[in-house]
Amino acid sequence: MDKNIFKRNELLAQTVIKGLQSRNMSGYYAADREEALRLALSLIPEGSSVTMGGGTSVHEIGLVDALKKGEYNFIDRDAFEDKRAAALLAYDADVFLASCNAITNDGVLVNIDGNANRVSAIAHGPKKVIMIVGMNKVCGDVDGALKRARNVAAPINAQRFGLSTPCAKTGACFDCKSPDTICCQFLITRVSRHKDRIHVILVNDDLGF
């Protein structure tokens, strides 16, 4: 990464962290993926029950592998034949891992979902939510964050899952009502009612979609 971009991200992260703190959420800065992994593990006590949505960023920093090898009760939804049963376990977990589709300069989180298992767990249920967020997901405001979620994250995820949506075919949102649409539920986390339930680790790297 260019040193000027790295420095800009470093400074911008501090602004985002202040925004998160003003919204009852905890923010952290990690200079790289390795530091992000150390920070995340420091927030997860051994013996914790841990599960997640489909966050690519969580995998990219090596957190899933570390949890599987460590002294944690990692609930691997991919190992469940009954996906609904796996999703329901998330609501009573000690820790839920995720990323977000976009985050604003002042700390508002924006997420979209198809089945709503991810956004519902972020909103309520697990005792702690830890988000791994690359600085590529920071946007100027909520409108920009929604545009990013719909025109960047959604088309890539639709392609990744092999779905037949207009965005998968064109790369842009058509505000569709396709049977395959993954833009069913929109979650804008403006404030966390429970202080420090949501922890956001901002990583000075491009992560996820």
N, CA and C atoms as a LAMMPS dump frame, in Angstrom:
ITEM: TIMESTEP
0
ITEM: NUMBER OF ATOMS
627
ITEM: BOX BOUNDS ff ff ff
-5.0000000000000000e+02 5.0000000000000000e+02
-5.0000000000000000e+02 5.0000000000000000e+02
-5.0000000000000000e+02 5.0000000000000000e+02
ITEM: ATOMS id mol type element x y z
1 1 1 N 0.838 -1.192 0
2 1 2 C 0 0 0
3 1 3 C 0.876 1.245 0
4 2 1 N 0.515 2.231 -0.795
5 2 2 C 1.234 3.495 -0.838
6 2 3 C 1.266 4.119 0.558
7 3 1 N 2.419 4.68 0.934
8 3 2 C 2.588 5.207 2.291
9 3 3 C 1.641 6.366 2.578
10 4 1 N 1.293 7.139 1.544
11 4 2 C 0.37 8.263 1.752
12 4 3 C -1.051 7.77 1.996
13 5 1 N -1.439 6.722 1.287
14 5 2 C -2.759 6.126 1.525
15 5 3 C -2.8 5.515 2.92
16 6 1 N -1.714 4.839 3.299
17 6 2 C -1.634 4.217 4.623
18 6 3 C -1.806 5.276 5.712
19 7 1 N -1.11 6.415 5.56
20 7 2 C -1.185 7.479 6.564
21 7 3 C -2.576 8.092 6.599
22 8 1 N -3.165 8.295 5.426
23 8 2 C -4.525 8.842 5.372
24 8 3 C -5.48 7.91 6.094
25 9 1 N -5.375 6.599 5.843
26 9 2 C -6.247 5.62 6.506
27 9 3 C -6.061 5.646 8.018
28 10 1 N -4.806 5.747 8.436
29 10 2 C -4.488 5.767 9.868
30 10 3 C -5.178 6.946 10.553
31 11 1 N -5.114 8.115 9.919
32 11 2 C -5.739 9.309 10.491
33 11 3 C -7.265 9.209 10.449
34 12 1 N -7.789 8.745 9.32
35 12 2 C -9.234 8.618 9.178
36 12 3 C -9.803 7.626 10.189
37 13 1 N -9.062 6.56 10.471
38 13 2 C -9.52 5.562 11.443
39 13 3 C -9.778 6.19 12.809
40 14 1 N -8.952 7.155 13.189
41 14 2 C -9.141 7.807 14.495
42 14 3 C -10.448 8.593 14.525
43 15 1 N -10.815 9.191 13.388
44 15 2 C -12.093 9.898 13.302
45 15 3 C -13.259 8.921 13.424
46 16 1 N -13.141 7.786 12.735
47 16 2 C -14.199 6.771 12.8
48 16 3 C -14.329 6.23 14.217
49 17 1 N -13.208 5.992 14.873
50 17 2 C -13.224 5.465 16.247
51 17 3 C -13.931 6.433 17.197
52 18 1 N -13.674 7.729 17.046
53 18 2 C -14.364 8.72 17.881
54 18 3 C -15.868 8.68 17.617
55 19 1 N -16.233 8.513 16.349
56 19 2 C -17.647 8.393 16.018
57 19 3 C -18.28 7.171 16.656
58 20 1 N -17.583 6.047 16.605
59 20 2 C -18.09 4.824 17.228
60 20 3 C -18.278 5.011 18.733
61 21 1 N -17.294 5.626 19.375
62 21 2 C -17.371 5.831 20.817
63 21 3 C -18.567 6.712 21.184
64 22 1 N -18.872 7.688 20.338
65 22 2 C -20.017 8.565 20.603
66 22 3 C -21.346 7.83 20.447
67 23 1 N -21.302 6.643 19.844
68 23 2 C -22.498 5.839 19.59
69 23 3 C -22.54 4.584 20.466
70 24 1 N -21.781 4.595 21.563
71 24 2 C -21.758 3.49 22.529
72 24 3 C -21.107 2.226 21.977
73 25 1 N -20.263 2.377 20.946
74 25 2 C -19.53 1.247 20.4
75 25 3 C -18.039 1.467 20.607
76 26 1 N -17.283 0.381 20.638
77 26 2 C -15.836 0.461 20.841
78 26 3 C -15.128 0.319 19.502
79 27 1 N -14.167 1.191 19.258
80 27 2 C -13.4 1.134 18.025
81 27 3 C -11.92 0.939 18.295
82 28 1 N -11.253 0.227 17.394
83 28 2 C -9.829 -0.07 17.53
84 28 3 C -9.177 0.078 16.153
85 29 1 N -7.904 0.419 16.161
86 29 2 C -7.158 0.53 14.907
87 29 3 C -6.085 -0.543 14.849
88 30 1 N -6 -1.235 13.728
89 30 2 C -4.952 -2.233 13.499
90 30 3 C -4.204 -1.858 12.23
91 31 1 N -2.894 -1.781 12.322
92 31 2 C -2.082 -1.37 11.17
93 31 3 C -2.035 -2.433 10.082
94 32 1 N -2.28 -3.698 10.47
95 32 2 C -2.239 -4.781 9.486
96 32 3 C -3.094 -5.95 9.981
97 33 1 N -3.143 -7.002 9.176
98 33 2 C -3.998 -8.147 9.503
99 33 3 C -3.526 -8.865 10.766
100 34 1 N -2.219 -8.933 10.952
101 34 2 C -1.671 -9.627 12.123
102 34 3 C -2.087 -8.912 13.408
103 35 1 N -2.011 -7.584 13.386
104 35 2 C -2.413 -6.828 14.572
105 35 3 C -3.923 -6.961 14.798
106 36 1 N -4.679 -7.006 13.725
107 36 2 C -6.127 -7.188 13.845
108 36 3 C -6.453 -8.518 14.503
109 37 1 N -5.722 -9.556 14.13
110 37 2 C -5.93 -10.876 14.729
111 37 3 C -5.623 -10.844 16.22
112 38 1 N -4.537 -10.214 16.599
113 38 2 C -4.18 -10.124 18.028
114 38 3 C -5.246 -9.355 18.808
115 39 1 N -5.721 -8.263 18.237
116 39 2 C -6.755 -7.468 18.905
117 39 3 C -8.042 -8.27 19.085
118 40 1 N -8.439 -8.961 18.028
119 40 2 C -9.682 -9.739 18.097
120 40 3 C -9.587 -10.82 19.173
121 41 1 N -8.481 -11.548 19.202
122 41 2 C -8.327 -12.611 20.192
123 41 3 C -8.278 -12.051 21.615
124 42 1 N -7.769 -10.833 21.763
125 42 2 C -7.727 -10.23 23.103
126 42 3 C -9.123 -9.899 23.617
127 43 1 N -10.09 -9.819 22.703
128 43 2 C -11.469 -9.502 23.088
129 43 3 C -12.32 -10.752 23.306
130 44 1 N -11.729 -11.933 23.067
131 44 2 C -12.487 -13.186 23.171
132 44 3 C -11.862 -14.063 24.261
133 45 1 N -12.451 -14.132 25.433
134 45 2 C -11.897 -14.982 26.493
135 45 3 C -11.924 -16.453 26.082
136 46 1 N -10.918 -17.201 26.51
137 46 2 C -10.91 -18.647 26.246
138 46 3 C -12.154 -19.281 26.876
139 47 1 N -12.703 -20.261 26.194
140 47 2 C -13.91 -20.919 26.653
141 47 3 C -15.187 -20.295 26.124
142 48 1 N -15.057 -19.152 25.442
143 48 2 C -16.241 -18.474 24.907
144 48 3 C -16.874 -19.278 23.778
145 49 1 N -18.195 -19.206 23.691
146 49 2 C -18.887 -19.73 22.518
147 49 3 C -18.853 -18.633 21.457
148 50 1 N -18.397 -18.994 20.266
149 50 2 C -18.172 -18.011 19.196
150 50 3 C -18.782 -18.53 17.906
151 51 1 N -19.509 -17.662 17.217
152 51 2 C -20.025 -18.021 15.907
153 51 3 C -19.975 -16.794 15.01
154 52 1 N -20.465 -16.931 13.782
155 52 2 C -20.32 -15.831 12.832
156 52 3 C -21.326 -15.947 11.707
157 53 1 N -21.422 -14.879 10.932
158 53 2 C -22.163 -14.901 9.682
159 53 3 C -21.211 -15.357 8.589
160 54 1 N -21.315 -14.743 7.431
161 54 2 C -20.458 -15.166 6.326
162 54 3 C -19.324 -14.199 6.056
163 55 1 N -18.799 -13.552 7.09
164 55 2 C -17.808 -12.495 6.935
165 55 3 C -16.483 -12.967 6.339
166 56 1 N -16.205 -12.552 5.12
167 56 2 C -14.933 -12.881 4.475
168 56 3 C -13.753 -12.274 5.233
169 57 1 N -13.935 -11.056 5.735
170 57 2 C -12.847 -10.363 6.439
171 57 3 C -12.362 -11.139 7.657
172 58 1 N -13.298 -11.812 8.329
173 58 2 C -12.938 -12.602 9.516
174 58 3 C -11.977 -13.723 9.126
175 59 1 N -12.232 -14.336 7.979
176 59 2 C -11.335 -15.375 7.472
177 59 3 C -10.001 -14.781 7.034
178 60 1 N -10.038 -13.624 6.4
179 60 2 C -8.83 -13.041 5.804
180 60 3 C -7.76 -12.682 6.827
181 61 1 N -8.166 -12.365 8.053
182 61 2 C -7.144 -12.061 9.06
183 61 3 C -6.703 -13.315 9.826
184 62 1 N -7.279 -14.468 9.498
185 62 2 C -6.89 -15.714 10.144
186 62 3 C -7.601 -16.004 11.452
187 63 1 N -8.678 -15.273 11.729
188 63 2 C -9.347 -15.422 13.023
189 63 3 C -10.076 -16.758 13.152
190 64 1 N -10.716 -17.207 12.09
191 64 2 C -11.44 -18.476 12.16
192 64 3 C -10.482 -19.627 12.448
193 65 1 N -9.371 -19.667 11.75
194 65 2 C -8.381 -20.723 11.983
195 65 3 C -7.857 -20.69 13.409
196 66 1 N -7.605 -19.485 13.919
197 66 2 C -7.083 -19.347 15.285
198 66 3 C -8.095 -19.848 16.311
199 67 1 N -9.369 -19.569 16.092
200 67 2 C -10.4 -20.011 17.034
201 67 3 C -10.564 -21.528 17.001
202 68 1 N -10.479 -22.105 15.815
203 68 2 C -10.612 -23.559 15.698
204 68 3 C -9.457 -24.279 16.384
205 69 1 N -8.287 -23.666 16.386
206 69 2 C -7.111 -24.284 16.997
207 69 3 C -7.008 -23.986 18.487
208 70 1 N -7.72 -22.955 18.945
209 70 2 C -7.587 -22.521 20.335
210 70 3 C -8.611 -23.136 21.263
211 71 1 N -8.638 -22.63 22.49
212 71 2 C -9.529 -23.138 23.537
213 71 3 C -10.844 -22.366 23.518
214 72 1 N -11.574 -22.528 22.433
215 72 2 C -12.846 -21.833 22.262
216 72 3 C -13.906 -22.83 21.79
217 73 1 N -15.146 -22.503 22.042
218 73 2 C -16.255 -23.286 21.503
219 73 3 C -16.721 -22.594 20.226
220 74 1 N -16.029 -22.891 19.123
221 74 2 C -16.369 -22.253 17.854
222 74 3 C -17.494 -23.032 17.184
223 75 1 N -18.612 -22.367 16.98
224 75 2 C -19.777 -22.985 16.356
225 75 3 C -19.665 -22.755 14.853
226 76 1 N -19.229 -23.763 14.143
227 76 2 C -18.977 -23.659 12.712
228 76 3 C -20.255 -23.981 11.945
229 77 1 N -20.908 -22.958 11.441
230 77 2 C -22.186 -23.19 10.774
231 77 3 C -22.027 -24.04 9.509
232 78 1 N -20.829 -24.015 8.909
233 78 2 C -20.599 -24.825 7.707
234 78 3 C -20.635 -26.323 8.02
235 79 1 N -20.471 -26.668 9.297
236 79 2 C -20.484 -28.074 9.696
237 79 3 C -21.897 -28.579 9.992
238 80 1 N -22.871 -27.685 9.937
239 80 2 C -24.256 -28.043 10.249
240 80 3 C -25.025 -28.347 8.974
241 81 1 N -25.708 -29.46 8.961
242 81 2 C -26.608 -29.741 7.843
243 81 3 C -27.843 -28.848 7.938
244 82 1 N -28.294 -28.609 9.166
245 82 2 C -29.445 -27.749 9.415
246 82 3 C -28.941 -26.323 9.651
247 83 1 N -28.94 -25.495 8.618
248 83 2 C -28.403 -24.144 8.713
249 83 3 C -29.228 -23.27 9.654
250 84 1 N -30.52 -23.519 9.716
251 84 2 C -31.359 -22.746 10.631
252 84 3 C -30.959 -22.998 12.083
253 85 1 N -30.693 -24.249 12.402
254 85 2 C -30.27 -24.578 13.767
255 85 3 C -28.962 -23.872 14.109
256 86 1 N -28.051 -23.827 13.152
257 86 2 C -26.77 -23.149 13.369
258 86 3 C -26.984 -21.655 13.579
259 87 1 N -27.867 -21.064 12.767
260 87 2 C -28.135 -19.633 12.88
261 87 3 C -28.763 -19.286 14.226
262 88 1 N -29.651 -20.139 14.715
263 88 2 C -30.32 -19.864 15.989
264 88 3 C -29.354 -19.906 17.169
265 89 1 N -28.308 -20.723 17.055
266 89 2 C -27.317 -20.782 18.131
267 89 3 C -26.585 -19.451 18.3
268 90 1 N -26.549 -18.659 17.233
269 90 2 C -25.834 -17.385 17.298
270 90 3 C -26.435 -16.435 18.324
271 91 1 N -27.748 -16.508 18.514
272 91 2 C -28.408 -15.529 19.379
273 91 3 C -28.051 -15.684 20.851
274 92 1 N -27.559 -16.856 21.222
275 92 2 C -27.174 -17.069 22.618
276 92 3 C -25.661 -17.215 22.772
277 93 1 N -24.914 -16.888 21.715
278 93 2 C -23.455 -17.026 21.769
279 93 3 C -22.832 -15.905 22.599
280 94 1 N -21.656 -16.198 23.132
281 94 2 C -20.908 -15.15 23.838
282 94 3 C -20.409 -14.096 22.856
283 95 1 N -19.97 -14.554 21.68
284 95 2 C -19.364 -13.643 20.702
285 95 3 C -19.882 -13.963 19.301
286 96 1 N -20.274 -12.932 18.577
287 96 2 C -20.655 -13.071 17.171
288 96 3 C -19.662 -12.284 16.339
289 97 1 N -19.091 -12.929 15.329
290 97 2 C -18.1 -12.294 14.458
291 97 3 C -18.751 -11.877 13.15
292 98 1 N -18.362 -10.716 12.648
293 98 2 C -18.92 -10.228 11.394
294 98 3 C -17.994 -9.162 10.827
295 99 1 N -18.343 -8.703 9.652
296 99 2 C -17.788 -7.467 9.132
297 99 3 C -18.976 -6.554 8.907
298 100 1 N -18.808 -5.499 8.146
299 100 2 C -19.963 -4.718 7.732
300 100 3 C -19.778 -4.36 6.266
301 101 1 N -20.888 -4.076 5.604
302 101 2 C -20.806 -3.735 4.195
303 101 3 C -20.247 -2.338 3.991
304 102 1 N -20.465 -1.47 4.97
305 102 2 C -19.93 -0.111 4.901
306 102 3 C -20.033 0.529 6.279
307 103 1 N -19.179 1.521 6.505
308 103 2 C -19.196 2.275 7.752
309 103 3 C -18.917 3.735 7.413
310 104 1 N -19.599 4.638 8.085
311 104 2 C -19.412 6.055 7.785
312 104 3 C -18.252 6.648 8.587
313 105 1 N -17.826 7.821 8.157
314 105 2 C -16.747 8.523 8.864
315 105 3 C -17.061 8.73 10.337
316 106 1 N -18.354 8.894 10.644
317 106 2 C -18.725 9.167 12.037
318 106 3 C -19.309 7.95 12.744
319 107 1 N -19.033 6.739 12.217
320 107 2 C -19.279 5.531 12.986
321 107 3 C -20.622 4.847 12.836
322 108 1 N -21.371 5.157 11.796
323 108 2 C -22.632 4.45 11.551
324 108 3 C -22.335 3.197 10.725
325 109 1 N -22.878 2.051 11.14
326 109 2 C -22.662 0.788 10.449
327 109 3 C -23.824 0.5 9.505
328 110 1 N -23.516 0.054 8.294
329 110 2 C -24.554 -0.268 7.315
330 110 3 C -24.349 -1.692 6.822
331 111 1 N -25.41 -2.498 6.913
332 111 2 C -25.359 -3.89 6.47
333 111 3 C -26.63 -4.276 5.749
334 112 1 N -26.495 -5.117 4.734
335 112 2 C -27.648 -5.685 4.053
336 112 3 C -27.532 -7.205 4.106
337 113 1 N -28.684 -7.874 4.008
338 113 2 C -28.678 -9.32 4.199
339 113 3 C -29.844 -9.942 3.441
340 114 1 N -29.671 -11.206 3.093
341 114 2 C -30.724 -11.945 2.425
342 114 3 C -31.61 -12.683 3.407
343 115 1 N -31.011 -13.575 4.199
344 115 2 C -31.772 -14.359 5.177
345 115 3 C -31.952 -13.656 6.513
346 116 1 N -31.197 -12.593 6.734
347 116 2 C -31.274 -11.774 7.959
348 116 3 C -30.625 -12.41 9.174
349 117 1 N -30.012 -13.589 9.032
350 117 2 C -29.36 -14.189 10.206
351 117 3 C -28.215 -13.314 10.705
352 118 1 N -27.488 -12.677 9.776
353 118 2 C -26.344 -11.842 10.171
354 118 3 C -26.813 -10.522 10.779
355 119 1 N -27.702 -9.81 10.086
356 119 2 C -28.107 -8.498 10.598
357 119 3 C -28.911 -8.621 11.888
358 120 1 N -29.676 -9.696 12.021
359 120 2 C -30.459 -9.857 13.252
360 120 3 C -29.553 -10.135 14.442
361 121 1 N -28.469 -10.895 14.222
362 121 2 C -27.535 -11.175 15.317
363 121 3 C -26.724 -9.932 15.684
364 122 1 N -26.412 -9.108 14.695
365 122 2 C -25.726 -7.845 14.993
366 122 3 C -26.628 -6.96 15.849
367 123 1 N -27.911 -6.932 15.51
368 123 2 C -28.848 -6.044 16.2
369 123 3 C -29.169 -6.508 17.617
370 124 1 N -29.254 -7.843 17.815
371 124 2 C -29.73 -8.325 19.117
372 124 3 C -29.382 -9.794 19.3
373 125 1 N -29.031 -10.15 20.523
374 125 2 C -28.827 -11.56 20.83
375 125 3 C -27.468 -11.837 21.455
376 126 1 N -26.434 -12.033 20.646
377 126 2 C -25.115 -12.367 21.192
378 126 3 C -24.647 -11.317 22.197
379 127 1 N -23.917 -11.774 23.2
380 127 2 C -23.464 -10.847 24.243
381 127 3 C -22.478 -9.815 23.7
382 128 1 N -21.662 -10.226 22.741
383 128 2 C -20.652 -9.333 22.178
384 128 3 C -20.593 -9.538 20.675
385 129 1 N -20.452 -8.443 19.94
386 129 2 C -20.264 -8.495 18.495
387 129 3 C -18.91 -7.892 18.171
388 130 1 N -18.095 -8.647 17.435
389 130 2 C -16.784 -8.141 17.005
390 130 3 C -16.775 -8.064 15.487
391 131 1 N -16.511 -6.876 14.979
392 131 2 C -16.488 -6.662 13.538
393 131 3 C -15.067 -6.386 13.059
394 132 1 N -14.69 -7.055 11.982
395 132 2 C -13.396 -6.829 11.344
396 132 3 C -13.673 -6.042 10.064
397 133 1 N -13.178 -4.811 9.99
398 133 2 C -13.572 -3.912 8.897
399 133 3 C -12.344 -3.283 8.246
400 134 1 N -12.155 -3.57 6.964
401 134 2 C -11.076 -2.933 6.221
402 134 3 C -11.395 -1.467 5.969
403 135 1 N -10.36 -0.641 5.856
404 135 2 C -10.57 0.781 5.636
405 135 3 C -11.157 1.071 4.258
406 136 1 N -11.163 0.09 3.379
407 136 2 C -11.816 0.251 2.074
408 136 3 C -13.332 0.401 2.193
409 137 1 N -13.884 0.129 3.376
410 137 2 C -15.338 0.186 3.555
411 137 3 C -15.818 1.491 4.183
412 138 1 N -14.904 2.421 4.431
413 138 2 C -15.29 3.693 5.048
414 138 3 C -15.858 4.636 3.99
415 139 1 N -17.031 5.193 4.286
416 139 2 C -17.724 6.107 3.366
417 139 3 C -18.018 7.421 4.086
418 140 1 N -18.315 8.449 3.298
419 140 2 C -18.505 9.775 3.87
420 140 3 C -19.773 9.932 4.686
421 141 1 N -20.847 9.257 4.271
422 141 2 C -22.12 9.398 4.971
423 141 3 C -22.982 8.161 4.732
424 142 1 N -24.165 8.15 5.312
425 142 2 C -25.035 6.973 5.217
426 142 3 C -25.454 6.719 3.771
427 143 1 N -25.746 7.775 3.03
428 143 2 C -26.118 7.59 1.625
429 143 3 C -24.996 6.9 0.847
430 144 1 N -23.774 7.354 1.083
431 144 2 C -22.625 6.73 0.423
432 144 3 C -22.435 5.294 0.867
433 145 1 N -22.687 5.039 2.149
434 145 2 C -22.541 3.683 2.677
435 145 3 C -23.583 2.746 2.074
436 146 1 N -24.81 3.224 1.925
437 146 2 C -25.852 2.411 1.306
438 146 3 C -25.53 2.13 -0.163
439 147 1 N -25.014 3.13 -0.853
440 147 2 C -24.628 2.926 -2.253
441 147 3 C -23.509 1.903 -2.36
442 148 1 N -22.56 1.962 -1.428
443 148 2 C -21.472 0.982 -1.452
444 148 3 C -22.017 -0.421 -1.199
445 149 1 N -22.876 -0.54 -0.202
446 149 2 C -23.44 -1.847 0.136
447 149 3 C -24.193 -2.443 -1.054
448 150 1 N -24.934 -1.607 -1.775
449 150 2 C -25.791 -2.108 -2.844
450 150 3 C -25.047 -2.282 -4.171
451 151 1 N -24.041 -1.46 -4.415
452 151 2 C -23.38 -1.469 -5.721
453 151 3 C -21.998 -2.1 -5.729
454 152 1 N -21.456 -2.36 -4.554
455 152 2 C -20.144 -3.029 -4.457
456 152 3 C -20.304 -4.38 -3.767
457 153 1 N -20.754 -4.358 -2.513
458 153 2 C -20.832 -5.602 -1.736
459 153 3 C -21.861 -6.581 -2.305
460 154 1 N -23.055 -6.082 -2.587
461 154 2 C -24.128 -6.989 -3.033
462 154 3 C -23.809 -7.686 -4.357
463 155 1 N -23.371 -6.965 -5.408
464 155 2 C -23.055 -7.668 -6.658
465 155 3 C -21.953 -8.712 -6.507
466 156 1 N -20.924 -8.386 -5.736
467 156 2 C -19.828 -9.342 -5.559
468 156 3 C -20.314 -10.575 -4.808
469 157 1 N -21.106 -10.366 -3.765
470 157 2 C -21.619 -11.512 -3.011
471 157 3 C -22.597 -12.338 -3.839
472 158 1 N -23.411 -11.672 -4.645
473 158 2 C -24.334 -12.412 -5.515
474 158 3 C -23.554 -13.28 -6.51
475 159 1 N -22.469 -12.735 -7.045
476 159 2 C -21.614 -13.513 -7.949
477 159 3 C -20.935 -14.66 -7.197
478 160 1 N -20.495 -14.362 -5.982
479 160 2 C -19.786 -15.369 -5.167
480 160 3 C -20.685 -16.559 -4.863
481 161 1 N -21.974 -16.29 -4.641
482 161 2 C -22.91 -17.357 -4.305
483 161 3 C -23.589 -17.952 -5.537
484 162 1 N -23.225 -17.476 -6.715
485 162 2 C -23.801 -18.018 -7.94
486 162 3 C -25.274 -17.71 -8.104
487 163 1 N -25.7 -16.525 -7.669
488 163 2 C -27.114 -16.163 -7.721
489 163 3 C -27.472 -15.507 -9.05
490 164 1 N -28.73 -15.634 -9.405
491 164 2 C -29.21 -15.067 -10.668
492 164 3 C -29.939 -13.763 -10.38
493 165 1 N -29.18 -12.697 -10.178
494 165 2 C -29.752 -11.377 -9.939
495 165 3 C -29.226 -10.413 -10.998
496 166 1 N -29.916 -9.318 -11.238
497 166 2 C -29.402 -8.337 -12.191
498 166 3 C -28.011 -7.825 -11.829
499 167 1 N -27.769 -7.627 -10.525
500 167 2 C -26.461 -7.096 -10.119
501 167 3 C -25.34 -8.098 -10.367
502 168 1 N -25.658 -9.388 -10.265
503 168 2 C -24.642 -10.408 -10.544
504 168 3 C -24.241 -10.385 -12.013
505 169 1 N -25.179 -9.984 -12.862
506 169 2 C -24.924 -9.989 -14.312
507 169 3 C -24.339 -8.674 -14.81
508 170 1 N -24.617 -7.57 -14.082
509 170 2 C -24.185 -6.256 -14.565
510 170 3 C -23.189 -5.555 -13.647
511 171 1 N -23.134 -5.976 -12.37
512 171 2 C -22.247 -5.324 -11.413
513 171 3 C -22.848 -4.095 -10.765
514 172 1 N -24.118 -3.801 -11.041
515 172 2 C -24.767 -2.63 -10.465
516 172 3 C -26.141 -2.998 -9.925
517 173 1 N -26.58 -2.262 -8.908
518 173 2 C -27.88 -2.52 -8.289
519 173 3 C -29.016 -2.048 -9.187
520 174 1 N -30.059 -2.89 -9.314
521 174 2 C -31.259 -2.544 -10.063
522 174 3 C -32.468 -2.436 -9.137
523 175 1 N -32.23 -2.417 -7.814
524 175 2 C -33.32 -2.375 -6.839
525 175 3 C -34.337 -3.476 -7.151
526 176 1 N -33.814 -4.669 -7.403
527 176 2 C -34.648 -5.756 -7.916
528 176 3 C -35.463 -6.441 -6.82
529 177 1 N -36.427 -7.234 -7.274
530 177 2 C -37.206 -8.104 -6.395
531 177 3 C -37.039 -9.548 -6.851
532 178 1 N -35.863 -9.841 -7.346
533 178 2 C -35.555 -11.178 -7.826
534 178 3 C -35.708 -12.196 -6.696
535 179 1 N -36.132 -13.421 -7.004
536 179 2 C -36.192 -14.464 -5.972
537 179 3 C -34.844 -14.708 -5.311
538 180 1 N -33.761 -14.374 -6.01
539 180 2 C -32.418 -14.587 -5.472
540 180 3 C -31.853 -13.365 -4.758
541 181 1 N -32.596 -12.273 -4.698
542 181 2 C -32.03 -11.04 -4.142
543 181 3 C -31.467 -11.26 -2.737
544 182 1 N -30.324 -10.648 -2.486
545 182 2 C -29.753 -10.697 -1.133
546 182 3 C -29.937 -9.361 -0.419
547 183 1 N -30.633 -8.436 -1.058
548 183 2 C -30.906 -7.131 -0.451
549 183 3 C -32.312 -7.131 0.149
550 184 1 N -32.543 -8.034 1.079
551 184 2 C -33.869 -8.175 1.694
552 184 3 C -34.005 -7.334 2.961
553 185 1 N -32.95 -7.314 3.753
554 185 2 C -32.976 -6.618 5.032
555 185 3 C -31.838 -5.604 5.072
556 186 1 N -32.154 -4.381 5.491
557 186 2 C -31.152 -3.321 5.637
558 186 3 C -31.048 -2.964 7.116
559 187 1 N -29.848 -2.997 7.643
560 187 2 C -29.628 -2.642 9.053
561 187 3 C -28.678 -1.45 9.121
562 188 1 N -29.165 -0.349 9.669
563 188 2 C -28.331 0.823 9.922
564 188 3 C -28.171 0.939 11.431
565 189 1 N -26.954 0.687 11.899
566 189 2 C -26.695 0.738 13.346
567 189 3 C -26.18 2.134 13.676
568 190 1 N -27.087 2.948 14.162
569 190 2 C -26.778 4.348 14.469
570 190 3 C -26.187 4.502 15.876
571 191 1 N -26.748 3.731 16.814
572 191 2 C -26.294 3.748 18.212
573 191 3 C -26.504 2.35 18.77
574 192 1 N -25.602 1.901 19.625
575 192 2 C -25.802 0.646 20.339
576 192 3 C -26.455 0.953 21.682
577 193 1 N -27.621 0.382 21.912
578 193 2 C -28.314 0.627 23.185
579 193 3 C -27.451 0.171 24.361
580 194 1 N -26.708 -0.924 24.154
581 194 2 C -25.879 -1.485 25.225
582 194 3 C -24.416 -1.107 24.966
583 195 1 N -23.888 -0.292 25.832
584 195 2 C -22.54 0.257 25.657
585 195 3 C -21.492 -0.838 25.535
586 196 1 N -20.631 -0.693 24.541
587 196 2 C -19.501 -1.594 24.3
588 196 3 C -19.911 -3.036 24.007
589 197 1 N -21.133 -3.25 23.575
590 197 2 C -21.504 -4.581 23.083
591 197 3 C -20.871 -4.82 21.715
592 198 1 N -20.816 -3.771 20.895
593 198 2 C -20.266 -3.879 19.543
594 198 3 C -18.848 -3.32 19.521
595 199 1 N -17.919 -4.144 19.04
596 199 2 C -16.51 -3.776 18.941
597 199 3 C -16.101 -3.813 17.469
598 200 1 N -15.542 -2.714 16.976
599 200 2 C -15.175 -2.614 15.564
600 200 3 C -13.655 -2.443 15.449
601 201 1 N -13.012 -3.399 14.797
602 201 2 C -11.564 -3.329 14.558
603 201 3 C -11.366 -2.852 13.115
604 202 1 N -10.839 -1.636 12.973
605 202 2 C -10.559 -1.056 11.666
606 202 3 C -9.15 -1.454 11.248
607 203 1 N -9.047 -2.082 10.094
608 203 2 C -7.769 -2.626 9.624
609 203 3 C -7.272 -1.805 8.435
610 204 1 N -6.024 -1.362 8.501
611 204 2 C -5.452 -0.56 7.42
612 204 3 C -5.064 -1.459 6.255
613 205 1 N -6.087 -1.993 5.613
614 205 2 C -5.924 -2.94 4.512
615 205 3 C -7.257 -3.034 3.787
616 206 1 N -7.239 -3.548 2.582
617 206 2 C -8.476 -3.828 1.864
618 206 3 C -8.943 -5.227 2.251
619 207 1 N -10.098 -5.309 2.898
620 207 2 C -10.644 -6.584 3.338
621 207 3 C -12.085 -6.729 2.869
622 208 1 N -12.449 -7.949 2.54
623 208 2 C -13.834 -8.226 2.183
624 208 3 C -14.275 -7.499 0.932
625 209 1 N -15.599 -7.298 0.851
626 209 2 C -16.18 -6.713 -0.36
627 209 3 C -16.976 -5.454 -0.04
